[in-house]
Amino acid sequence: HLIDGDLAANNGGWQWSASSGMDPRPLRIFNPHTQTQKFDAEGEYIRQWVPELRNMEASELVTGKILPLDRDRCGYPHPIVDHHHQQKRFKQLYSTMTSSRSSP
């Protein structure tokens, strides 16, 4: 559920993020670490909404490089996927899919 209730902003934001709006880019894949570096370099947002990480250093939050022992101590789960690996994999799959479409 979205709590701000601004239909135009929410709609435009989600369409832009999903690349289904007026400027579609099928390979727009957000990197959570880059977004954090640009918009929350001190980790304030993360600390507010992910209380398990409130005592982590900003550098750990921005890079996502939280040591396994620290994750275990604070009760924060280990990553399910490796962002860089999955991004690369998706681009390869997308390239294969689009090139096979254009073949006779």
N, C-alpha and C positions, 0 to 999 in steps of 0.2 A: 504494500500500500504506500502510495506517495502521500506525504503529509503537507506539502505546500499548496496543492490544489490549483496551480496555474496551468490550465489546460493547454494554452498556446505554447508556453515554455516547455512543459513536459512533452507534449506531442512533438514539437520541433526538436527537442533534445534527443528523444528516443529515436526519431527518424534519422537524425544526423548520425547518432551512434551506430545505428543498424545499417547505415548507408542505403536507406530506402526513401529518402526525401528528395529534395531538389538537386542535391549534389552527390549522387551516389558514387561511392568508391568501394567496390566489393572487398578489397583487401585492407580496409581500415581496421586494424587490430590494435587496440589500445594496450600499451605496456603499463601495467599498474605501477611499476617502479618509476618509470619516466613521468607518469602523471603525478606521483607523489613528490618527486624532485621538483617539478614545475610549480605545483599548487599547494604543497603541504610540507615544505622542506624541514620544518621543525617537528612534524608528526603530531600536531595538535588535533587534527580531525581523527586520526587513527586512535590516539589516546582517549579521546572522548567516546568513540563508538566501539572500541575494542578494548575493554578494561583490562583484559589479560596482558596487554602489551604496554600499559601505561608507564611501567618502570624501565622500558627499553630505551637505549640511546637513539637519538634521532637518526644517526647514520645507519643503524640496524633497520629502522622502520623504512627509511627511504630506499635502501637497496634490497630489502627483503632478506638480507643475509643474517638470519637469526640462528645462532648455534643450536644444534639439536638439544644439548643439555639445557640451554635457556628455555627452549620451547617446552621441554618436559617440566621444568620447574614452575613455569607460569601457567601451564595447562593449555597452551596454544597448539593446535594440531600442526603436523608436518604438511607440506604442500602435497596436493593430490596430483598435480601435473607440474612439469617444468615449463614455464611460459615460453622461454626462448625455443626450446625443442618443439613444442606444439605449434608455435607460430610458423616455424620453418616447415614442419610437416604439413600444415594446412596449405601453405603457399605451394608446396609441391603437388599436393592433391588437387588444388584448384587449377594449377597450370595443366596438369594431366587432363582434368575434366574439360577445360575450355579448349584445349588443343584437339581433343577427340571429337568435339562438337563440330569443329571447322573442317575436319577430314571428311572426304567423300565416302 
